[in-house]
Amino acid sequence: MKKLAMIGCRGIGGYHLERLKQFSDTIAFAGFCDLVVENARDFCRKAGGGKAYTDFRKMYDETRPDMVFICVPPYCHGEIEYETIKRDIPFFVEKPVSLDLRLSKDIAAKVKSAGLISAVGFQCRYSNLVEPTRDFIDKNKIVLVEASRVTGVPDIAWWSKKKLSGGMLAESTIHQLDFIRYVFDEPELVTTLGASGWVNKEGCDVEELTTTMIRFRGGALGVVISGCYATEGASFESQITFSARDKRAVHRIIESLAVYEKEDSRGEEVFVTKGDGVLSKASKVTAYSQEGDAGLLCDRAFVEAVVSGDGSKIRSNYEDGLKSLEFALACNESMDTGCPVKIGV
């Protein structure tokens, strides 16, 4: 049995706890740490074991965990990771890995130097929809990627403060940015505009809507819409469209995939020109649905990596999670400066 500890006992920590409880034959809960001790005690009760702490160093000293889940807000990273690396403890960290690119680059270098197993909470990479999406991309020349994530402002105190959360792009839409990187291509250049004025929530200073133009290394272009202005799901549909010249794949993260292509018309023309566009009279749709719990697979990949000592099945380690952070922060920089930002230079 491997001993597991967790730092951050609210929100996303609860998401992981419910899944980790299913690995009772592999792990034992050693400790839970939160600045509010009652939160940690609550997790101990839910886990059926472990000791509550408010000091993660003391937890490390007393429990000597074999692995740790770091589930703290974006602005809390740095000290925890450095101490964890110093003690040679494999760690799983929630996205974004921080809000400071220089800090995360230093952490990534230390993780690599230590040969430490690490993972980042991009559970979308573990969806069964990844394989058919990649298959579509591999078989077709993608010209345009169009992605969107539109929600409301979460009822989380730190989220609506950009210096604490990084804003919608860095805290939430980073899932879309990461997924595009994973199945398609790396970004080369981004230009982002932001706007606000619809939510009017006291103390909220994150952009309520952003639009980002992307040039990918392979030559394709992309557009990402990110917003937290919505009050209902009917406001906008969040999805990622990979568009080739004659077909498209529409991916809804951990939900569905639909591939649209020209239907076999047995020699009949199925396209007509109408107005200023080309419309299809008929199209073939191949549909796929999410099966299973991608979050469970994500957590299992890390736990099994620690047990076996082999991290090859982890789909996003710290070094790779850093690249998704760089993507998101480049968008934020473009908004702040009003200029395009090159990535990876």
MITI-530770 format. One record per residue (C-alpha): residue number from 1; residue in one letter; x, y, z. Coordinates in nm, 3 decimals. Layout:
! residues N
{num=NUM; residuo=A; x=X; y=Y; z=Z}
...
! end
This chain:
! residues 345
{num=1; residuo=M; x=0.000; y=0.000; z=0.000}
{num=2; residuo=K; x=0.118; y=0.350; z=-0.084}
{num=3; residuo=K; x=0.045; y=0.644; z=0.146}
{num=4; residuo=L; x=-0.131; y=0.939; z=-0.015}
{num=5; residuo=A; x=-0.163; y=1.295; z=0.113}
{num=6; residuo=M; x=-0.364; y=1.587; z=-0.021}
{num=7; residuo=I; x=-0.313; y=1.962; z=0.010}
{num=8; residuo=G; x=-0.626; y=2.171; z=-0.049}
{num=9; residuo=C; x=-0.951; y=2.025; z=0.085}
{num=10; residuo=R; x=-1.228; y=2.198; z=-0.104}
{num=11; residuo=G; x=-1.364; y=2.212; z=-0.459}
{num=12; residuo=I; x=-1.137; y=2.023; z=-0.696}
{num=13; residuo=G; x=-0.985; y=1.834; z=-0.404}
{num=14; residuo=G; x=-1.325; y=1.676; z=-0.346}
{num=15; residuo=Y; x=-1.342; y=1.578; z=-0.713}
{num=16; residuo=H; x=-1.019; y=1.382; z=-0.676}
{num=17; residuo=L; x=-1.106; y=1.237; z=-0.336}
{num=18; residuo=E; x=-1.421; y=1.069; z=-0.468}
{num=19; residuo=R; x=-1.214; y=0.897; z=-0.735}
{num=20; residuo=L; x=-0.918; y=0.812; z=-0.515}
{num=21; residuo=K; x=-1.150; y=0.633; z=-0.270}
{num=22; residuo=Q; x=-1.194; y=0.371; z=-0.541}
{num=23; residuo=F; x=-0.825; y=0.272; z=-0.515}
{num=24; residuo=S; x=-0.850; y=0.128; z=-0.162}
{num=25; residuo=D; x=-0.650; y=-0.178; z=-0.265}
{num=26; residuo=T; x=-0.357; y=0.041; z=-0.371}
{num=27; residuo=I; x=-0.346; y=0.351; z=-0.151}
{num=28; residuo=A; x=-0.405; y=0.452; z=0.208}
{num=29; residuo=F; x=-0.501; y=0.808; z=0.299}
{num=30; residuo=A; x=-0.230; y=0.941; z=0.525}
{num=31; residuo=G; x=-0.312; y=1.310; z=0.566}
{num=32; residuo=F; x=-0.518; y=1.602; z=0.447}
{num=33; residuo=C; x=-0.399; y=1.962; z=0.473}
{num=34; residuo=D; x=-0.597; y=2.285; z=0.445}
{num=35; residuo=L; x=-0.561; y=2.630; z=0.598}
{num=36; residuo=V; x=-0.909; y=2.574; z=0.746}
{num=37; residuo=V; x=-0.867; y=2.267; z=0.966}
{num=38; residuo=E; x=-1.235; y=2.175; z=0.951}
{num=39; residuo=N; x=-1.204; y=2.132; z=0.574}
{num=40; residuo=A; x=-0.922; y=1.883; z=0.630}
{num=41; residuo=R; x=-1.119; y=1.703; z=0.900}
{num=42; residuo=D; x=-1.416; y=1.679; z=0.665}
{num=43; residuo=F; x=-1.196; y=1.510; z=0.406}
{num=44; residuo=C; x=-1.068; y=1.267; z=0.669}
{num=45; residuo=R; x=-1.426; y=1.171; z=0.747}
{num=46; residuo=K; x=-1.512; y=1.130; z=0.378}
{num=47; residuo=A; x=-1.197; y=0.927; z=0.314}
{num=48; residuo=G; x=-1.244; y=0.710; z=0.620}
{num=49; residuo=G; x=-0.890; y=0.774; z=0.733}
{num=50; residuo=G; x=-0.597; y=1.013; z=0.747}
{num=51; residuo=K; x=-0.506; y=1.296; z=0.983}
{num=52; residuo=A; x=-0.600; y=1.663; z=0.945}
{num=53; residuo=Y; x=-0.331; y=1.932; z=0.919}
{num=54; residuo=T; x=-0.300; y=2.303; z=0.854}
{num=55; residuo=D; x=0.077; y=2.286; z=0.792}
{num=56; residuo=F; x=0.181; y=2.072; z=0.494}
{num=57; residuo=R; x=0.541; y=2.046; z=0.618}
{num=58; residuo=K; x=0.422; y=1.898; z=0.946}
{num=59; residuo=M; x=0.202; y=1.660; z=0.749}
{num=60; residuo=Y; x=0.503; y=1.553; z=0.544}
{num=61; residuo=D; x=0.713; y=1.508; z=0.858}
{num=62; residuo=E; x=0.458; y=1.293; z=1.037}
{num=63; residuo=T; x=0.299; y=1.092; z=0.756}
{num=64; residuo=R; x=0.591; y=1.056; z=0.511}
{num=65; residuo=P; x=0.360; y=1.016; z=0.210}
{num=66; residuo=D; x=0.454; y=0.827; z=-0.106}
{num=67; residuo=M; x=0.254; y=1.069; z=-0.321}
{num=68; residuo=V; x=0.063; y=1.394; z=-0.286}
{num=69; residuo=F; x=-0.225; y=1.566; z=-0.464}
{num=70; residuo=I; x=-0.179; y=1.945; z=-0.470}
{num=71; residuo=C; x=-0.526; y=2.095; z=-0.513}
{num=72; residuo=V; x=-0.473; y=2.461; z=-0.423}
{num=73; residuo=P; x=-0.584; y=2.779; z=-0.606}
{num=74; residuo=P; x=-0.363; y=2.908; z=-0.889}
{num=75; residuo=Y; x=-0.198; y=3.180; z=-0.679}
{num=76; residuo=C; x=-0.080; y=2.939; z=-0.405}
{num=77; residuo=H; x=0.188; y=2.749; z=-0.599}
{num=78; residuo=G; x=0.561; y=2.759; z=-0.543}
{num=79; residuo=E; x=0.651; y=2.689; z=-0.182}
{num=80; residuo=I; x=0.450; y=2.365; z=-0.178}
{num=81; residuo=E; x=0.611; y=2.230; z=-0.495}
{num=82; residuo=Y; x=0.964; y=2.320; z=-0.387}
{num=83; residuo=E; x=0.924; y=2.142; z=-0.053}
{num=84; residuo=T; x=0.764; y=1.841; z=-0.222}
{num=85; residuo=I; x=1.052; y=1.812; z=-0.470}
{num=86; residuo=K; x=1.306; y=1.857; z=-0.191}
{num=87; residuo=R; x=1.153; y=1.555; z=-0.015}
{num=88; residuo=D; x=1.142; y=1.353; z=-0.338}
{num=89; residuo=I; x=0.764; y=1.303; z=-0.325}
{num=90; residuo=P; x=0.585; y=1.236; z=-0.658}
{num=91; residuo=F; x=0.304; y=1.487; z=-0.699}
{num=92; residuo=F; x=-0.015; y=1.549; z=-0.893}
{num=93; residuo=V; x=-0.096; y=1.919; z=-0.929}
{num=94; residuo=E; x=-0.412; y=2.086; z=-1.049}
{num=95; residuo=K; x=-0.413; y=2.323; z=-1.344}
{num=96; residuo=P; x=-0.300; y=2.590; z=-1.399}
{num=97; residuo=V; x=0.030; y=2.483; z=-1.246}
{num=98; residuo=S; x=0.084; y=2.847; z=-1.136}
{num=99; residuo=L; x=0.035; y=3.200; z=-1.265}
{num=100; residuo=D; x=0.409; y=3.271; z=-1.289}
{num=101; residuo=L; x=0.583; y=3.130; z=-1.595}
{num=102; residuo=R; x=0.932; y=3.182; z=-1.455}
{num=103; residuo=L; x=0.838; y=3.003; z=-1.134}
{num=104; residuo=S; x=0.688; y=2.708; z=-1.319}
{num=105; residuo=K; x=0.987; y=2.678; z=-1.552}
{num=106; residuo=D; x=1.212; y=2.654; z=-1.247}
{num=107; residuo=I; x=0.985; y=2.393; z=-1.086}
{num=108; residuo=A; x=0.977; y=2.194; z=-1.413}
{num=109; residuo=A; x=1.357; y=2.198; z=-1.431}
{num=110; residuo=K; x=1.385; y=2.073; z=-1.071}
{num=111; residuo=V; x=1.127; y=1.800; z=-1.130}
{num=112; residuo=K; x=1.319; y=1.682; z=-1.435}
{num=113; residuo=S; x=1.654; y=1.696; z=-1.256}
{num=114; residuo=A; x=1.514; y=1.491; z=-0.967}
{num=115; residuo=G; x=1.360; y=1.236; z=-1.203}
{num=116; residuo=L; x=1.036; y=1.280; z=-1.012}
{num=117; residuo=I; x=0.701; y=1.143; z=-1.131}
{num=118; residuo=S; x=0.452; y=1.425; z=-1.177}
{num=119; residuo=A; x=0.108; y=1.479; z=-1.330}
{num=120; residuo=V; x=-0.121; y=1.772; z=-1.406}
{num=121; residuo=G; x=-0.500; y=1.766; z=-1.384}
{num=122; residuo=F; x=-0.588; y=1.770; z=-1.753}
{num=123; residuo=Q; x=-0.837; y=1.484; z=-1.733}
{num=124; residuo=C; x=-0.975; y=1.567; z=-2.081}
{num=125; residuo=R; x=-0.669; y=1.391; z=-2.225}
{num=126; residuo=Y; x=-0.798; y=1.061; z=-2.084}
{num=127; residuo=S; x=-1.135; y=1.071; z=-2.262}
{num=128; residuo=N; x=-1.221; y=0.792; z=-2.505}
{num=129; residuo=L; x=-1.298; y=1.070; z=-2.754}
{num=130; residuo=V; x=-0.928; y=1.152; z=-2.789}
{num=131; residuo=E; x=-0.852; y=0.861; z=-3.021}
{num=132; residuo=P; x=-1.125; y=0.927; z=-3.284}
{num=133; residuo=T; x=-1.046; y=1.301; z=-3.273}
{num=134; residuo=R; x=-0.679; y=1.234; z=-3.339}
{num=135; residuo=D; x=-0.772; y=0.986; z=-3.610}
{num=136; residuo=F; x=-0.974; y=1.255; z=-3.786}
{num=137; residuo=I; x=-0.688; y=1.505; z=-3.757}
{num=138; residuo=D; x=-0.431; y=1.252; z=-3.880}
{num=139; residuo=K; x=-0.638; y=1.170; z=-4.189}
{num=140; residuo=N; x=-0.735; y=1.525; z=-4.282}
{num=141; residuo=K; x=-0.549; y=1.849; z=-4.339}
{num=142; residuo=I; x=-0.686; y=2.082; z=-4.073}
{num=143; residuo=V; x=-0.712; y=2.442; z=-4.188}
{num=144; residuo=L; x=-0.901; y=2.603; z=-3.900}
{num=145; residuo=V; x=-0.955; y=2.530; z=-3.531}
{num=146; residuo=E; x=-1.244; y=2.708; z=-3.361}
{num=147; residuo=A; x=-1.289; y=2.660; z=-2.987}
{num=148; residuo=S; x=-1.516; y=2.807; z=-2.724}
{num=149; residuo=R; x=-1.585; y=2.785; z=-2.351}
{num=150; residuo=V; x=-1.858; y=3.010; z=-2.216}
{num=151; residuo=T; x=-1.989; y=2.988; z=-1.859}
{num=152; residuo=G; x=-2.087; y=3.214; z=-1.572}
{num=153; residuo=V; x=-1.866; y=3.348; z=-1.293}
{num=154; residuo=P; x=-1.814; y=3.068; z=-1.037}
{num=155; residuo=D; x=-1.913; y=3.140; z=-0.679}
{num=156; residuo=I; x=-1.553; y=3.116; z=-0.559}
{num=157; residuo=A; x=-1.404; y=3.417; z=-0.380}
{num=158; residuo=W; x=-1.061; y=3.411; z=-0.545}
{num=159; residuo=W; x=-1.185; y=3.326; z=-0.897}
{num=160; residuo=S; x=-1.316; y=3.672; z=-0.985}
{num=161; residuo=K; x=-0.980; y=3.835; z=-0.901}
{num=162; residuo=K; x=-0.751; y=3.807; z=-1.202}
{num=163; residuo=K; x=-0.429; y=3.828; z=-1.002}
{num=164; residuo=L; x=-0.546; y=3.524; z=-0.803}
{num=165; residuo=S; x=-0.706; y=3.310; z=-1.075}
{num=166; residuo=G; x=-0.543; y=3.427; z=-1.397}
{num=167; residuo=G; x=-0.886; y=3.495; z=-1.543}
{num=168; residuo=M; x=-1.115; y=3.273; z=-1.745}
{num=169; residuo=L; x=-0.851; y=3.179; z=-2.004}
{num=170; residuo=A; x=-0.588; y=3.065; z=-1.757}
{num=171; residuo=E; x=-0.815; y=2.902; z=-1.499}
{num=172; residuo=S; x=-1.091; y=2.744; z=-1.708}
{num=173; residuo=T; x=-1.042; y=2.765; z=-2.084}
{num=174; residuo=I; x=-0.693; y=2.628; z=-2.034}
{num=175; residuo=H; x=-0.863; y=2.288; z=-2.072}
{num=176; residuo=Q; x=-0.950; y=2.376; z=-2.432}
{num=177; residuo=L; x=-0.604; y=2.519; z=-2.496}
{num=178; residuo=D; x=-0.442; y=2.207; z=-2.355}
{num=179; residuo=F; x=-0.666; y=1.972; z=-2.553}
{num=180; residuo=I; x=-0.586; y=2.152; z=-2.880}
{num=181; residuo=R; x=-0.215; y=2.120; z=-2.805}
{num=182; residuo=Y; x=-0.254; y=1.752; z=-2.719}
{num=183; residuo=V; x=-0.445; y=1.634; z=-3.026}
{num=184; residuo=F; x=-0.345; y=1.891; z=-3.289}
{num=185; residuo=D; x=-0.052; y=2.132; z=-3.282}
{num=186; residuo=E; x=0.148; y=2.378; z=-3.076}
{num=187; residuo=P; x=0.066; y=2.751; z=-3.096}
{num=188; residuo=E; x=0.324; y=2.984; z=-3.244}
{num=189; residuo=L; x=0.158; y=3.327; z=-3.213}
{num=190; residuo=V; x=-0.148; y=3.461; z=-3.030}
{num=191; residuo=T; x=-0.342; y=3.786; z=-3.035}
{num=192; residuo=T; x=-0.613; y=3.834; z=-2.774}
{num=193; residuo=L; x=-0.875; y=4.102; z=-2.708}
{num=194; residuo=G; x=-1.080; y=4.124; z=-2.389}
{num=195; residuo=A; x=-1.402; y=4.297; z=-2.292}
{num=196; residuo=S; x=-1.630; y=4.331; z=-1.988}
{num=197; residuo=G; x=-1.940; y=4.517; z=-1.878}
{num=198; residuo=W; x=-2.219; y=4.262; z=-1.863}
{num=199; residuo=V; x=-2.178; y=4.075; z=-1.534}
{num=200; residuo=N; x=-2.141; y=4.370; z=-1.295}
{num=201; residuo=K; x=-2.037; y=4.150; z=-1.003}
{num=202; residuo=E; x=-1.880; y=4.348; z=-0.721}
{num=203; residuo=G; x=-1.505; y=4.299; z=-0.703}
{num=204; residuo=C; x=-1.486; y=4.100; z=-1.027}
{num=205; residuo=D; x=-1.203; y=4.220; z=-1.252}
{num=206; residuo=V; x=-1.156; y=3.925; z=-1.488}
{num=207; residuo=E; x=-1.239; y=3.981; z=-1.854}
{num=208; residuo=E; x=-1.592; y=3.859; z=-1.914}
{num=209; residuo=L; x=-1.522; y=3.781; z=-2.279}
{num=210; residuo=T; x=-1.201; y=3.723; z=-2.472}
{num=211; residuo=T; x=-1.134; y=3.630; z=-2.833}
{num=212; residuo=T; x=-0.798; y=3.490; z=-2.935}
{num=213; residuo=M; x=-0.651; y=3.444; z=-3.279}
{num=214; residuo=I; x=-0.385; y=3.174; z=-3.307}
{num=215; residuo=R; x=-0.127; y=3.079; z=-3.565}
{num=216; residuo=F; x=-0.012; y=2.719; z=-3.521}
{num=217; residuo=R; x=0.334; y=2.594; z=-3.606}
{num=218; residuo=G; x=0.199; y=2.381; z=-3.890}
{num=219; residuo=G; x=0.035; y=2.681; z=-4.059}
{num=220; residuo=A; x=-0.329; y=2.643; z=-3.954}
{num=221; residuo=L; x=-0.515; y=2.926; z=-3.784}
{num=222; residuo=G; x=-0.738; y=2.916; z=-3.479}
{num=223; residuo=V; x=-0.993; y=3.119; z=-3.288}
{num=224; residuo=V; x=-1.072; y=3.067; z=-2.920}
{num=225; residuo=I; x=-1.371; y=3.233; z=-2.751}
{num=226; residuo=S; x=-1.361; y=3.237; z=-2.373}
{num=227; residuo=G; x=-1.632; y=3.394; z=-2.161}
{num=228; residuo=C; x=-1.790; y=3.401; z=-1.815}
{num=229; residuo=Y; x=-2.080; y=3.633; z=-1.900}
{num=230; residuo=A; x=-2.348; y=3.367; z=-1.945}
{num=231; residuo=T; x=-2.644; y=3.316; z=-1.713}
{num=232; residuo=E; x=-2.783; y=3.012; z=-1.896}
{num=233; residuo=G; x=-2.643; y=2.728; z=-2.102}
{num=234; residuo=A; x=-2.849; y=2.851; z=-2.396}
{num=235; residuo=S; x=-2.618; y=3.151; z=-2.423}
{num=236; residuo=F; x=-2.345; y=2.970; z=-2.617}
{num=237; residuo=E; x=-2.229; y=2.619; z=-2.699}
{num=238; residuo=S; x=-1.881; y=2.525; z=-2.580}
{num=239; residuo=Q; x=-1.699; y=2.303; z=-2.829}
{num=240; residuo=I; x=-1.387; y=2.262; z=-3.045}
{num=241; residuo=T; x=-1.424; y=2.237; z=-3.422}
{num=242; residuo=F; x=-1.142; y=2.100; z=-3.636}
{num=243; residuo=S; x=-1.218; y=2.207; z=-3.993}
{num=244; residuo=A; x=-1.076; y=2.051; z=-4.308}
{num=245; residuo=R; x=-1.170; y=2.165; z=-4.660}
{num=246; residuo=D; x=-1.442; y=1.902; z=-4.705}
{num=247; residuo=K; x=-1.539; y=1.792; z=-4.354}
{num=248; residuo=R; x=-1.518; y=1.884; z=-3.988}
{num=249; residuo=A; x=-1.502; y=1.723; z=-3.643}
{num=250; residuo=V; x=-1.688; y=1.887; z=-3.356}
{num=251; residuo=H; x=-1.550; y=1.785; z=-3.017}
{num=252; residuo=R; x=-1.735; y=1.862; z=-2.694}
{num=253; residuo=I; x=-1.491; y=1.793; z=-2.413}
{num=254; residuo=I; x=-1.573; y=1.478; z=-2.212}
{num=255; residuo=E; x=-1.913; y=1.467; z=-2.380}
{num=256; residuo=S; x=-1.927; y=1.387; z=-2.752}
{num=257; residuo=L; x=-1.763; y=1.398; z=-3.094}
{num=258; residuo=A; x=-1.942; y=1.439; z=-3.426}
{num=259; residuo=V; x=-1.772; y=1.409; z=-3.766}
{num=260; residuo=Y; x=-1.955; y=1.581; z=-4.052}
{num=261; residuo=E; x=-1.874; y=1.489; z=-4.412}
{num=262; residuo=K; x=-2.035; y=1.476; z=-4.754}
{num=263; residuo=E; x=-2.287; y=1.198; z=-4.783}
{num=264; residuo=D; x=-2.252; y=0.945; z=-5.062}
{num=265; residuo=S; x=-2.501; y=1.073; z=-5.321}
{num=266; residuo=R; x=-2.446; y=0.799; z=-5.578}
{num=267; residuo=G; x=-2.322; y=1.043; z=-5.834}
{num=268; residuo=E; x=-2.572; y=1.319; z=-5.764}
{num=269; residuo=E; x=-2.444; y=1.666; z=-5.685}
{num=270; residuo=V; x=-2.510; y=1.745; z=-5.319}
{num=271; residuo=F; x=-2.370; y=2.098; z=-5.309}
{num=272; residuo=V; x=-2.550; y=2.409; z=-5.426}
{num=273; residuo=T; x=-2.440; y=2.769; z=-5.426}
{num=274; residuo=K; x=-2.684; y=2.997; z=-5.251}
{num=275; residuo=G; x=-2.623; y=3.362; z=-5.176}
{num=276; residuo=D; x=-2.259; y=3.412; z=-5.087}
{num=277; residuo=G; x=-2.195; y=3.063; z=-4.946}
{num=278; residuo=V; x=-2.180; y=2.698; z=-5.038}
{num=279; residuo=L; x=-2.439; y=2.486; z=-4.864}
{num=280; residuo=S; x=-2.469; y=2.111; z=-4.847}
{num=281; residuo=K; x=-2.802; y=1.947; z=-4.915}
{num=282; residuo=A; x=-2.699; y=1.639; z=-4.724}
{num=283; residuo=S; x=-2.424; y=1.539; z=-4.485}
{num=284; residuo=K; x=-2.314; y=1.220; z=-4.315}
{num=285; residuo=V; x=-2.264; y=1.241; z=-3.939}
{num=286; residuo=T; x=-2.058; y=0.991; z=-3.743}
{num=287; residuo=A; x=-2.121; y=1.033; z=-3.371}
{num=288; residuo=Y; x=-1.923; y=0.923; z=-3.066}
{num=289; residuo=S; x=-2.016; y=0.956; z=-2.698}
{num=290; residuo=Q; x=-1.812; y=0.983; z=-2.381}
{num=291; residuo=E; x=-1.779; y=0.649; z=-2.206}
{num=292; residuo=G; x=-1.652; y=0.608; z=-1.851}
{num=293; residuo=D; x=-1.496; y=0.861; z=-1.617}
{num=294; residuo=A; x=-1.196; y=1.041; z=-1.767}
{num=295; residuo=G; x=-1.113; y=1.190; z=-1.428}
{num=296; residuo=L; x=-1.088; y=0.845; z=-1.276}
{num=297; residuo=L; x=-0.848; y=0.735; z=-1.550}
{num=298; residuo=C; x=-0.642; y=1.050; z=-1.501}
{num=299; residuo=D; x=-0.600; y=0.989; z=-1.127}
{num=300; residuo=R; x=-0.540; y=0.617; z=-1.177}
{num=301; residuo=A; x=-0.261; y=0.685; z=-1.427}
{num=302; residuo=F; x=-0.072; y=0.886; z=-1.166}
{num=303; residuo=V; x=-0.132; y=0.643; z=-0.879}
{num=304; residuo=E; x=-0.025; y=0.345; z=-1.089}
{num=305; residuo=A; x=0.281; y=0.536; z=-1.207}
{num=306; residuo=V; x=0.391; y=0.590; z=-0.847}
{num=307; residuo=V; x=0.324; y=0.227; z=-0.758}
{num=308; residuo=S; x=0.516; y=0.093; z=-1.059}
{num=309; residuo=G; x=0.779; y=0.366; z=-1.084}
{num=310; residuo=D; x=0.690; y=0.408; z=-1.452}
{num=311; residuo=G; x=0.538; y=0.743; z=-1.551}
{num=312; residuo=S; x=0.506; y=0.669; z=-1.923}
{num=313; residuo=K; x=0.125; y=0.637; z=-1.914}
{num=314; residuo=I; x=0.075; y=0.982; z=-1.763}
{num=315; residuo=R; x=-0.056; y=1.200; z=-2.046}
{num=316; residuo=S; x=0.036; y=1.535; z=-1.893}
{num=317; residuo=N; x=0.336; y=1.565; z=-1.665}
{num=318; residuo=Y; x=0.454; y=1.892; z=-1.512}
{num=319; residuo=E; x=0.677; y=1.983; z=-1.805}
{num=320; residuo=D; x=0.388; y=1.944; z=-2.050}
{num=321; residuo=G; x=0.142; y=2.124; z=-1.821}
{num=322; residuo=L; x=0.387; y=2.414; z=-1.825}
{num=323; residuo=K; x=0.339; y=2.448; z=-2.202}
{num=324; residuo=S; x=-0.036; y=2.487; z=-2.161}
{num=325; residuo=L; x=0.026; y=2.752; z=-1.895}
{num=326; residuo=E; x=0.256; y=2.936; z=-2.137}
{num=327; residuo=F; x=-0.021; y=2.928; z=-2.400}
{num=328; residuo=A; x=-0.275; y=3.081; z=-2.160}
{num=329; residuo=L; x=-0.040; y=3.343; z=-2.016}
{num=330; residuo=A; x=0.063; y=3.451; z=-2.367}
{num=331; residuo=C; x=-0.303; y=3.528; z=-2.434}
{num=332; residuo=N; x=-0.320; y=3.733; z=-2.114}
{num=333; residuo=E; x=-0.001; y=3.917; z=-2.210}
{num=334; residuo=S; x=-0.146; y=4.003; z=-2.550}
{num=335; residuo=M; x=-0.454; y=4.150; z=-2.382}
{num=336; residuo=D; x=-0.239; y=4.357; z=-2.148}
{num=337; residuo=T; x=-0.003; y=4.488; z=-2.418}
{num=338; residuo=G; x=-0.236; y=4.506; z=-2.717}
{num=339; residuo=C; x=0.028; y=4.324; z=-2.921}
{num=340; residuo=P; x=0.069; y=3.975; z=-3.067}
{num=341; residuo=V; x=0.279; y=3.742; z=-2.849}
{num=342; residuo=K; x=0.509; y=3.470; z=-2.978}
{num=343; residuo=I; x=0.516; y=3.143; z=-2.785}
{num=344; residuo=G; x=0.818; y=2.924; z=-2.723}
{num=345; residuo=V; x=1.082; y=3.181; z=-2.811}
! end
